[in-house]
Amino acid sequence: MKRSSLKIRNGKVAVVGLGNVGLLVARLCASRGYKTKGLDNKRSIVDEVNTTKIENLRATLKPSEALVDANIAVVCVPTTIDKKNRPDLEALKNALLQVSNFMRRGTLVIVESTVPIGAIKEIALPILERSGLRCGADFYLAYCPERVDIGSKNWPLRKIPRVLGTIDPISAKKATQFYASILDSEIVKLGSIKTVELAKLLENSFRELNIAFINELSWVTPRMGASLNEAIKGASTKPFGFMPFFPGPGVGGDCIPTSTLFLLHGLSRAGGSSGLLSLSRSINTRSTLRVIKLVEESMDELGKSPESSVITLLGLSYKESVRDTTGSPALVICDELVRKGYRVKLFDPHVKELSTTKSLEDSVMGSDCVVLTIQRKEFQKLNADYLQRMKVKSIVDCRRQLDGQSLVTRGLIYKSIE
Ligand SMILES: NC(=O)c1ccc[n+]([C@@H]2O[C@H](COP(=O)([O-])OP(=O)(O)OC[C@H]3O[C@@H](n4cnc5c(N)ncnc54)[C@H](O)[C@@H]3O)[C@@H](O)[C@H]2O)c1
């Protein structure tokens, strides 16, 4: 069927929250011919979108302007955890209240934010029904968690299959029609909203568990005389039943830790727990602190105290394909090194606002220890010749980006996360 025949007639979309997810959703809707308005409470984001001049897309700070004409509202605001590791859904509640204030008969509301199990029915639905309208009769509600892999070229938003859940069949039909009109992928309706909530949390906590397993192995395998990285590559040649995860300096971003803690919260509400998942969270946190241990070992070998040492952290975002520094292991490592008395220089060509030096050369020149937290093509020039020229004394390579053997041969101290 041609997509133009799938487009909801007179469909006008409001996307609430124009961050990593919402902006991509808004752009996609606009590119599919929907008159789209994006609502965000940050002026800088609204100005940036409007300056870019994207056909069919306008951004605004005013809920009335975004929502008054809309018959499809897609909510993409942040959901997170508080200091006590409990779900913090304040942004979601506020966004839904705004939608509820302007909702009219026939509006389709879709939540794409990640939520704890039970949140759509227990929290979102009552807020929307404050409008006086009833779900399934006057307005429609679906939960369709976002799966975008920011920065990935292989998986643009439109190609990623989606799961969705609704309370009533008309909402399911309308939401499926909407997604069919913007995506080139499968849309799978699951039996209940809670099952969709669980599916999203499973996807992310699966990664938490597997990363923790590999990180924990990496603490021991160097003592076994085996290469974990090579073993993972070897195991990956099995065409079924194995998926590669590589060791690193811990897990950053909001998605994985938040989903893990949402799932643990849900299990605890149901009178259960998952020791395995809790342990995985703590192993991944400890993996970040292990990088500091490697720096300290290097400085001990050089006979240098923290106060007399200069450490350079290269790579500040939480993964290579993004600029986002939310929960980035590099920032945790920086705070801890500073707390211990080290002088720390920061550099990331893609995160200029947090870099304390202007160039790679400035950041590494004379450094006692260069810590590479993520892979970046700009860091590939850090070979033995370059590092010797820059008078660098030691390297901690968290992603095994460099040829360690050649550095050791030239007298540099080289430590890596196996
Ligand atoms: N980033 C990812 O890769 C990713 C992937 C899948 C799912 N998710 C989930 O999607 C949701 C959004 O994530 P994100 O990374 O886009 O967050 P983000 O922090 O990048 O963006 C959220 C935006 O919402 C705005 N906002 C907050 N409250 C608002 C309100 N009441 N009205 C209007 N705007 C408001 C903020 O100003 C911000 O610009 C989260 O639940 C996240 O877990 C994120």
PDBQT file of the ligand as one rigid body, heavy atoms in Angstrom, charges set to zero:
ROOT
HETATM    1  N1  LIG A 501      18.071   8.993  24.029  1.00  0.00    +0.000 N 
HETATM    2  C1  LIG A 501      17.848   7.775  23.599  1.00  0.00    +0.000 C 
HETATM    3  O1  LIG A 501      18.681   7.181  22.919  1.00  0.00    +0.000 OA
HETATM    4  C2  LIG A 501      16.539   7.088  23.908  1.00  0.00    +0.000 A 
HETATM    5  C3  LIG A 501      16.229   5.906  23.223  1.00  0.00    +0.000 A 
HETATM    6  C4  LIG A 501      15.030   5.272  23.485  1.00  0.00    +0.000 A 
HETATM    7  C5  LIG A 501      14.160   5.808  24.453  1.00  0.00    +0.000 A 
HETATM    8  N2  LIG A 501      14.502   6.946  25.126  1.00  0.00    +0.000 N 
HETATM    9  C6  LIG A 501      13.551   7.487  26.099  1.00  0.00    +0.000 C 
HETATM   10  O2  LIG A 501      12.872   8.585  25.473  1.00  0.00    +0.000 OA
HETATM   11  C7  LIG A 501      12.565   9.592  26.454  1.00  0.00    +0.000 C 
HETATM   12  C8  LIG A 501      13.178  10.926  26.022  1.00  0.00    +0.000 C 
HETATM   13  O3  LIG A 501      14.565  10.778  25.986  1.00  0.00    +0.000 OA
HETATM   14  P1  LIG A 501      15.528  11.866  25.327  1.00  0.00    +0.000 P 
HETATM   15  O4  LIG A 501      16.878  11.243  25.281  1.00  0.00    +0.000 OA
HETATM   16  O5  LIG A 501      14.944  12.403  24.081  1.00  0.00    +0.000 OA
HETATM   17  O6  LIG A 501      15.477  12.992  26.448  1.00  0.00    +0.000 OA
HETATM   18  P2  LIG A 501      16.125  14.473  26.318  1.00  0.00    +0.000 P 
HETATM   19  O7  LIG A 501      16.481  14.867  27.688  1.00  0.00    +0.000 OA
HETATM   20  O8  LIG A 501      17.168  14.470  25.241  1.00  0.00    +0.000 OA
HETATM   21  O9  LIG A 501      14.924  15.358  25.762  1.00  0.00    +0.000 OA
HETATM   22  C9  LIG A 501      13.765  15.585  26.426  1.00  0.00    +0.000 C 
HETATM   23  C10 LIG A 501      13.264  16.984  26.060  1.00  0.00    +0.000 C 
HETATM   24  O10 LIG A 501      11.993  17.156  26.692  1.00  0.00    +0.000 OA
HETATM   25  C11 LIG A 501      11.900  18.516  27.122  1.00  0.00    +0.000 C 
HETATM   26  N3  LIG A 501      10.840  18.578  28.128  1.00  0.00    +0.000 N 
HETATM   27  C12 LIG A 501      10.825  18.111  29.385  1.00  0.00    +0.000 A 
HETATM   28  N4  LIG A 501       9.625  18.323  29.957  1.00  0.00    +0.000 NA
HETATM   29  C13 LIG A 501       8.854  18.948  29.034  1.00  0.00    +0.000 A 
HETATM   30  C14 LIG A 501       7.523  19.421  29.021  1.00  0.00    +0.000 A 
HETATM   31  N5  LIG A 501       6.713  19.282  30.059  1.00  0.00    +0.000 N 
HETATM   32  N6  LIG A 501       7.077  20.047  27.910  1.00  0.00    +0.000 NA
HETATM   33  C15 LIG A 501       7.878  20.185  26.832  1.00  0.00    +0.000 A 
HETATM   34  N7  LIG A 501       9.143  19.729  26.792  1.00  0.00    +0.000 NA
HETATM   35  C16 LIG A 501       9.636  19.121  27.869  1.00  0.00    +0.000 A 
HETATM   36  C17 LIG A 501      13.291  18.854  27.600  1.00  0.00    +0.000 C 
HETATM   37  O11 LIG A 501      13.532  20.231  27.591  1.00  0.00    +0.000 OA
HETATM   38  C18 LIG A 501      14.160  18.096  26.565  1.00  0.00    +0.000 C 
HETATM   39  O12 LIG A 501      14.505  18.924  25.481  1.00  0.00    +0.000 OA
HETATM   40  C19 LIG A 501      13.081   9.068  27.778  1.00  0.00    +0.000 C 
HETATM   41  O13 LIG A 501      12.070   8.374  28.444  1.00  0.00    +0.000 OA
HETATM   42  C20 LIG A 501      14.166   8.076  27.345  1.00  0.00    +0.000 C 
HETATM   43  O14 LIG A 501      14.381   7.080  28.327  1.00  0.00    +0.000 OA
HETATM   44  C21 LIG A 501      15.661   7.610  24.860  1.00  0.00    +0.000 A 
ENDROOT
TORSDOF 0
